[in-house]
Amino acid sequence: MFYEPSNGHGLPHNPFSAIVSPRPIGWISTRGTDGHENLAPYSFFNAVAYTPPQVMFSSTSAKPDREGTKDSMANIRDSGVFCVNIVDFALKDAMNASSGPLPKEVDEFDHAGLERAECETIACSRVAAAPASLECRLTEIIRLPGETNLVAFGVVTGIHMRDDCLKDGIFDITSYRALSRCGYQDYAAVDEVFQMTRPG
């Protein structure tokens, strides 16, 4: 099968996000200038540079109470900071609970029954139970083609790692089951890890 996205795919559901998978989930926590906190998962997320460490995530839809975007992006636009919380299998239900289109005054930490901890380098909360959390300062927001497509880039200013995830001096992905998005309603947990030596 071949299709041009501009002409439609003719399938019951859009296959694009299933083709580009698995994708890590950036569980983004933010605090608005009004003090309200927000926590929401984004699967268009990744690391983009080592030195200095930088990440990105994109928001591709909007809420009626947020002027063309969602709570996370609106808060970041106002505050200039955000925290990326890594999701493991044990947190999957809380992550899913935080993904709903809740009003901006609803705190997803409370809604999902999550303990929060204050970040060290930015004014924002993080998920206390996350395997790792990346404190970030916004560098830029870029508008992509499409009505509500925005990408936020941030430089990482602080990194939290759960103690049980550190083994022999490395952050050990086998110490927890990293969760990823696979399109449609599908997710995957990392249960097998192997090593390969890169040439050169």
N, C-alpha and C positions, 0 to 999 in steps of 0.2 A: 504494500500500500504506500502511496505517496499522496501528500496533500500540501497545499499552500495555506498557511494559517489565515491569510487575508480572505480566502474563499471558504473557510470552514473545514472541519474534519469529517462531518457526517456520522460520527460515533455518538453513543449515548452520553459519554463524558469526555472532557478534554484530556488527551493523553500526555500533554506536554510535561506536567509536573511529575508524572510517573516515569517518563523517559529520563529526565534529569534527576536521578535518584541513586542512592540515598543522599539526603541533604541533612547536614547538622542543623539542630534547632537552636536558634538564639532566643533564649527566654529573657526578654528585655524588661528590666525594671527601671522606672523613672519616677520623678517627683515633680509635680507641677509647681508653678510659682504660687499657687493658692494652697500648697501643702498637701494636696491629694496625691496619693501614690497609685501607680499603675504597674501591672505585671502582665505581659502578653508574649506568647510564643510566635516566632517568625522563622519559617524554613528557608527563606531566601536570605541566608546568613553565611558568612565565612570569614576566615582570617585572610588578609591581603598583603601583609608585609611583616618582616622580622624586626628591622631596625629603623626607627622605633617600631614596636609591635602595633599593628593597626588592624581593625576589623570593619566590616560593613554589614548592614542589613537593609532590606527594602520592604516598604509597606505598599501594598497594591490595592487597597480599598479605602473607603471612607465611612465615617459615621455622621449622621445628621447634626450632631451637636459639636462637631470638630472642624468645620470649615474646610472640607475637601481632603481630610486625612483621618488618622485614627489617634487615639489618646497618646500612644507612645511617641509618635513623631511630633505631635503638637507640644508635648511636654519637653522633648529634646530641643525643639526649636526655641522654646522660651528659656530653658535652664542651661542649655549647652553641655549637659552631661547625661550619661546613661550607664547602666551596668548590664553586662551579658552574663546570664547564669546558665551553666551547662546542665542539661537535663539527663538524668539517668532513669532506668526502667522503674526504679522504686518511686519516682516522682511523676510517673506518667499520668496518673489520674488527676493530680493537682495541676499539672501543666494543661491538661485538657479542660479542666474546670475554669482555668484563667483565660481560655481562648474565646469565650463567648462575647457577644456584642453588648456588654454591660454599660450602663450609663457612666459618664466620666467621674461622677462622685463616688462610685463604688470602688472600694479597695480590694483588688484581686487577691492580695495576701490573705486578708480576712475571709473573703469569699471561698478560697481554696483551702483554708485551714493551715496556712503555712507560717512557720516562724521566720521572722525577718531579723537581719542584723544590719547595723549601720556600716556603710562603706567608710574607708579610711581617707581617700584622697578626693572624694566628691561628695556632694550633699544628696544622698540617695540611699535607699535600702537595697539589700541583696537577699537572695534566698539562702538562709543559714545552712540548709541541708544539701545544697548543690555540691557536686564533686569539685567544681571550680567556678569562680566568678571573676569577670574582667571589668574593672572600673575604667570608664572611658570618658574622655573629653571630646566633644564634637569638633571635627575639623571642617566638614562641609556637608550640606544637604544638596543633592543633585536631583532635579526633576527629569525623569525619563519620558520618552514618548508614551502617551496614554493619559487618561484623565486624572488618575490618582496615584501614579507610580512615582514614588520618592525613594531615594537611597541616602542613608546616613552613613558617613564615614567617621570613625573615631580613633584617636590614639589612646592606647592602653596606658593608664597611669598607675594602676595597682592590680595585683593578681592574688586572689585567695585560692588556696588548694586545701581540700579536706585532708586531714592528716593520714587517714587510712588509704588515701590514693597515692601516697608517696612510698615507693618501695626501692630500696637500695639507691637512693639518689635520683630516681626518675619518677615522673608522673605516669603512673601505670594504668593504662586504659583497661587492663584486664581486672583491675580491682573493683570495677563497677561495670554496669551494662549500659553503655552510652546509647541514647535513643536518637533515632533519625527519622525523617519523614520520607515516605516513598510514593507520595501521590494518592489521589482519591482519599479513602479513609485508612490507608495503609501506613504502618510504622514498622520499624525494625530495631532490634536491640543487637548490639555488637556482642556476639558470643564466641567468635573465633578470631584470633589475631595471629598473624605469622610475620616473619621478618624476611626481607630481601636486601642484599647489599647492592647499592647503586654503583654502576660502573664509574671508575675514576676516583 
